Amino acid sequence: MNKILKIVNLKKNFGAITASNDINFCLETGEIHALIGPNGAGKSTLIKQIMGEIKQDSGEIVLSGINISNFKTEDRIHLGFARSFQITDVILDFTILQNVLLAKIGKQKKYYNFYSSIESSEFSSEEIKSILLKIDLWDKKETPASLLSHGERRQLEIGIALALDPQLILLDEPMAGLSLDKIEKMKFIFNQIKNEVPILLIEHNMDVVFSIANRISVLVNGKIIASGTSSEIKTNLDVRKAYLGTA
Amino acid sequence: MISEKKISYISLIGIFFIAIFSEYFDEPYLITLLSRIIIFSIAAIGLNLVLGFGNLVSFGHAAFFGLGGYVSGILAIHAFNSELLISWPFLFSGSNNSIIIWLFTILFCSLLALLVGAFSLRTSGVYFIMITLAFAQMLYYFAISWPSYGGEDGFSIYVRSTLFGINTMKGLNFFFICFFWLLIILFITGKVVNSPFGLALRATRLNLTRVKSVGINPFRIQLMAFVLSGAITGIAGSLYVDLNRFVSPSLLSWQMSGEFIVFILIGGLGRIYGPLIGAAFFVAFEQFFGSYTEHWQIFLGIIIISTVLFAKGGIIGFILEYKKNE
């Protein structure tokens, strides 16, 4: 197993509040690694530091052997971070295809191309097709995102993330507000793509986490108190006490 | 089934043949009007690139129109009088060659757009409107207080610039030059809007966070669009001065910027051919109602209000919607 993302002794304080307390953790190839924790545990702060939106006080973030602790968000994205937002954030006036193409254009730095048509074969490649097939939206590719259901927009978000040809995908509560059958569909999609790109999953739905995560890390009060497979986490006493609420 | 493409082709061919017939029936005034429509639409097409596709409400595009006009006029008047324009590091006394004039226009207007864009694109919304207006007003007052080139009165350039030995003083020939420019500009904007750059530009209008999150710097995209937009509007200014053989500070006035926005709104915001339809409508409207009353703008106001309230897609949008419901 290759460590794609490694976080070493990460610390972040906001005044007297410790948001990240000496966090160590890693994401390996082929896995879905879930990060769970009660509200206010510091999950968002951790994600923001990983994305470079806020700067850590100390510690290191390493992506495939490169220390990116001081990189800007934009540079991290170019290096291979893809993130799906908590609030669904696709471009509503664009079609599914255009949304995915925009990401591809951003990734390939083709945005100074003034002359090729986006409908040309150069951009509507097999790669785009395979992404749309993976997220199960190929049949609807000409549909404006505004006409999609909530779940389909989530699928599109994953497609956009994949188009960025990422080294890893950060999914921030991808199942929030989805119906049960949509959740099953998403689980299927995640299990398919995790072999190409590892997924760091932030999720409140414990059933989802326990059923698809290969490893789970539990964050409480800015500290990772346990890390392991779902059965290990389920039986871990500290976790039960601090998080699941039953001692 | 009528499509946006069809409306566009019909209007282009229509304008072309009206010009030919006007020549045949000896109506030079009509040809001048058509040239004006074309020049105004080129200016507004330039603006539409940032306003319609990038949602950047520039209220100062007269700056580029006027600068294009002044650059062309100054080059031409120096050539006409054989007066030195610069004496160092080489001697240069202007030019009456259209190609050279256009190259200078594009150069100067791009540079101005780069400067204006670099400042104003750091703001958005109302602030963007005000800062672009401020730049244009600065140029306007500079032109008014610049005695070497006529100050408030402007100056005449007597003859049109020359192009490949064509007699540009003949109305129809000059119309052809304008028409050719219109085709080039329509082709370029059509290409740009459907290119990856265009997709990114349209995305900046809709969702800035998303644009950033796929690794695109929206500021640079907007700045490039602004420069291209300024250059296109500058070319229109250059042609306008040539058409009238007269340069005046009114080219730089805020009313001019406002009119460009009106062309776009009437024709159809964010549609490549919108400005052409809008400018044609505007000029025809002005001619028709202007012949009855000097207060014709009252009627124009009613049109603008109804467009904004009932036909947000402008004339093109209205026709398409109407045909769809039929």
Interface residues (C-beta under 8 A of the other chain):
Chain A: T73 E74 I77 H78 R83 F85 D89 V90 I91 L92 D93 F94 Q98 L101 L102 A103 I105 G106 K107 K109 K110 Y111 Y112 N113 F114 Y115 S116 S117 I118 E119 F123 I160 A163 L164
Chain B: K191 V192 N194 S195 P196 F197 G198 L199 A200 R202 A203 L206 N207 T209 R210 V211 K212 S213 V214 G215 I216 N217 I221 M224
